[in-house]
Amino acid sequence: MSILRHGITKTMAVIVTAFFVFSSIGRAATIPVNINVGDVDEFVGSCVGVPSGDQDEINCLNDKGVGLSLVLGDTAKVEGGDLSPVLVDGTESTYAQALPVGFTGEYFLLKTGNLTPEVKGPPTILFYIFRNLAEAAYAVVDLDGAPNDEFPDGYPFPFDNVGQISHFTGIRSATLVTPLPAAAWMMISALAGMFGFKRLSLRRRKQA
């Protein structure tokens, strides 16, 4: 199974590790299962990852994710011991990572480690923003860059290995702001006016 370039992808399966907690002994056992993780997610842009606080990540997501208006508390990270991207079956550079439950919105962020360790000076750390496609529960990224029409060369800096991923950040599943159409606002205003008129009429009757 192979991944086609320039935005054309195939749905693929991945062998991932599921964790089953035995409460009686307080330890976790690993169980391999087949899971469909969907298509390779679409790279939509990047921001400099220094500084790299939560607000800096939110600013980048709001800038690159059309229609987003995230605030603190709308994101959750997968990092440390929970970070376990798994190579997608049949590929050489595509990895899947489960996102936090409830934080599987339309976009996600990948923060890199230092991409230019051989260069003296400040580290090259970036936020990469992706549009989450077919299977929202998983971040699916191609480390080779997945070039497309907007980014013909792929990522600004390529990955050497999956170890250069610092963490993934998911966003709440319902964070896309959809403004009400003008007709809806007119209807709300009309209903409010009718309600106010009815109360006014009722008061006048009581006074009479």
C-alpha positions as CSV (number, residue, x, y, z in Angstrom):
1,M,0.0,0.0,0.0
2,S,1.4,3.4,-0.9
3,I,0.6,7.1,-0.3
4,L,0.1,9.2,-3.5
5,R,1.6,12.7,-3.4
6,H,0.1,16.1,-4.1
7,G,-2.9,15.8,-1.8
8,I,-4.1,12.4,-3.1
9,T,-4.1,9.8,-0.4
10,K,-5.4,6.4,0.3
11,T,-7.2,5.2,3.4
12,M,-5.0,2.9,5.3
13,A,-4.9,0.7,8.3
14,V,-2.3,0.8,11.1
15,I,-1.3,-1.6,13.7
16,V,-1.6,0.4,16.9
17,T,-1.2,-0.4,20.6
18,A,-4.3,-0.4,22.8
19,F,-3.9,-0.1,26.5
20,F,-6.1,-2.1,28.8
21,V,-5.7,-1.2,32.5
22,F,-6.0,-4.1,35.0
23,S,-7.3,-2.3,38.1
24,S,-6.6,-5.3,40.3
25,I,-2.8,-5.1,39.8
26,G,-2.5,-1.4,38.7
27,R,-0.5,-2.2,35.6
28,A,-1.3,-1.7,31.9
29,A,-1.1,-4.5,29.3
30,T,-0.6,-3.8,25.5
31,I,-3.0,-5.3,23.0
32,P,-2.3,-4.8,19.2
33,V,-5.5,-4.0,17.2
34,N,-6.2,-3.0,13.6
35,I,-7.6,0.5,13.3
36,N,-8.5,2.5,10.3
37,V,-6.8,5.9,10.8
38,G,-8.1,7.6,7.6
39,D,-6.2,9.7,5.1
40,V,-3.0,11.6,5.5
41,D,-4.0,14.9,7.1
42,E,-3.5,18.2,5.1
43,F,-0.6,20.5,6.0
44,V,-1.9,24.0,6.0
45,G,1.0,26.1,7.4
46,S,3.5,26.7,10.1
47,C,4.6,29.2,12.8
48,V,7.9,29.7,14.6
49,G,7.7,27.6,17.8
50,V,9.8,29.8,20.1
51,P,8.3,30.9,22.4
52,S,6.2,27.8,22.8
53,G,3.6,28.4,25.5
54,D,0.0,27.4,25.2
55,Q,-1.1,30.8,24.1
56,D,1.5,30.8,21.3
57,E,0.1,27.5,20.0
58,I,-3.4,28.9,20.2
59,N,-2.4,32.0,18.3
60,C,-0.9,29.8,15.5
61,L,-4.0,27.6,15.3
62,N,-6.2,30.7,15.1
63,D,-4.0,32.2,12.4
64,K,-3.8,29.1,10.2
65,G,-7.2,27.5,11.0
66,V,-9.9,29.4,9.1
67,G,-12.8,30.2,11.3
68,L,-11.1,29.3,14.6
69,S,-11.3,31.5,17.7
70,L,-9.7,29.3,20.3
71,V,-9.0,30.4,23.9
72,L,-7.0,28.8,26.7
73,G,-8.7,25.6,27.7
74,D,-9.7,24.7,24.1
75,T,-6.6,22.6,23.5
76,A,-5.1,19.5,24.9
77,K,-1.6,18.0,24.3
78,V,-0.3,14.5,23.7
79,E,3.2,14.5,25.1
80,G,5.6,12.6,27.3
81,G,4.7,9.0,27.9
82,D,1.4,9.4,26.0
83,L,3.2,10.4,22.8
84,S,3.5,7.2,20.8
85,P,3.1,7.8,17.0
86,V,2.9,4.5,15.1
87,L,4.1,3.9,11.6
88,V,1.2,3.4,9.3
89,D,1.1,-0.1,7.7
90,G,2.5,-0.1,4.2
91,T,4.3,3.3,4.4
92,E,7.8,4.4,5.2
93,S,7.2,7.8,6.7
94,T,3.6,8.2,7.7
95,Y,2.7,8.1,11.4
96,A,-0.6,8.1,13.3
97,Q,-1.2,9.4,16.8
98,A,-4.4,9.2,18.7
99,L,-5.7,12.6,19.8
100,P,-7.2,13.3,23.3
101,V,-10.9,12.3,23.6
102,G,-13.0,15.4,23.1
103,F,-10.2,17.3,21.4
104,T,-10.6,16.0,17.8
105,G,-11.6,19.2,16.1
106,E,-11.0,20.2,12.4
107,Y,-7.4,21.1,13.0
108,F,-4.4,20.0,15.1
109,L,-0.9,21.2,15.8
110,L,2.4,19.3,15.8
111,K,5.3,20.9,17.6
112,T,8.7,19.8,16.5
113,G,11.9,19.5,18.4
114,N,15.0,21.2,17.1
115,L,15.1,20.5,13.3
116,T,18.6,21.9,12.8
117,P,20.7,20.4,15.7
118,E,23.8,20.6,13.6
119,V,23.6,24.4,13.3
120,K,25.0,26.6,16.1
121,G,22.7,29.2,17.5
122,P,19.0,29.3,18.3
123,P,17.1,26.0,17.7
124,T,14.8,25.6,14.8
125,I,11.4,24.7,16.4
126,L,8.2,25.0,14.5
127,F,4.5,24.6,15.0
128,Y,3.0,22.7,12.0
129,I,-0.8,23.0,11.6
130,F,-2.8,20.3,9.9
131,R,-6.4,20.0,8.8
132,N,-7.8,16.8,10.3
133,L,-9.4,14.8,7.5
134,A,-11.3,11.5,7.4
135,E,-10.7,10.1,10.9
136,A,-10.7,12.9,13.4
137,A,-9.6,10.8,16.3
138,Y,-6.1,10.4,14.8
139,A,-3.4,12.8,13.7
140,V,-1.9,11.2,10.5
141,V,1.2,13.0,9.2
142,D,3.7,12.2,6.5
143,L,7.2,13.1,7.7
144,D,8.4,13.5,4.1
145,G,6.4,16.7,3.8
146,A,3.3,15.7,1.7
147,P,3.8,18.6,-0.9
148,N,0.6,20.2,-2.4
149,D,-0.3,23.1,-4.6
150,E,0.2,25.7,-1.8
151,F,3.4,24.1,-0.4
152,P,5.1,22.5,-3.4
153,D,8.2,21.8,-1.3
154,G,6.4,20.4,1.6
155,Y,7.4,21.4,5.1
156,P,9.7,24.4,5.6
157,F,12.1,22.0,7.4
158,P,11.9,18.3,6.8
159,F,11.9,15.7,9.5
160,D,14.7,13.2,9.9
161,N,12.8,10.9,12.2
162,V,9.7,10.6,14.4
163,G,11.8,11.4,17.4
164,Q,11.8,15.1,16.4
165,I,8.1,15.4,17.3
166,S,7.8,17.2,20.6
167,H,4.0,16.8,21.0
168,F,0.6,17.0,19.3
169,T,-2.1,19.5,20.3
170,G,-5.7,18.7,19.6
171,I,-8.6,21.3,19.8
172,R,-12.1,20.8,21.1
173,S,-14.4,19.0,18.8
174,A,-16.8,22.0,18.4
175,T,-14.6,25.1,18.1
176,L,-15.4,26.2,14.6
177,V,-17.3,29.5,14.8
178,T,-20.3,29.6,12.6
179,P,-22.0,33.0,12.6
180,L,-25.8,33.1,12.4
181,P,-27.2,34.2,9.0
182,A,-28.9,37.6,8.8
183,A,-32.3,36.0,8.4
184,A,-31.9,34.2,11.7
185,W,-31.1,37.5,13.5
186,M,-34.1,39.1,12.0
187,M,-36.3,36.3,13.2
188,I,-34.9,36.5,16.7
189,S,-35.5,40.3,16.7
190,A,-39.1,39.8,15.5
191,L,-39.9,37.2,18.2
192,A,-38.4,39.4,20.8
193,G,-40.5,42.3,19.6
194,M,-43.7,40.2,19.6
195,F,-43.0,39.0,23.1
196,G,-42.4,42.5,24.4
197,F,-45.6,43.8,22.7
198,K,-47.6,40.9,24.3
199,R,-46.3,41.8,27.8
200,L,-47.1,45.5,27.2
201,S,-50.6,44.7,26.1
202,L,-51.2,42.5,29.1
203,R,-50.1,45.2,31.5
204,R,-52.4,47.8,29.9
205,R,-55.3,45.4,30.3
206,K,-54.6,44.9,34.0
207,Q,-54.4,48.7,34.5
208,A,-57.7,49.2,32.7
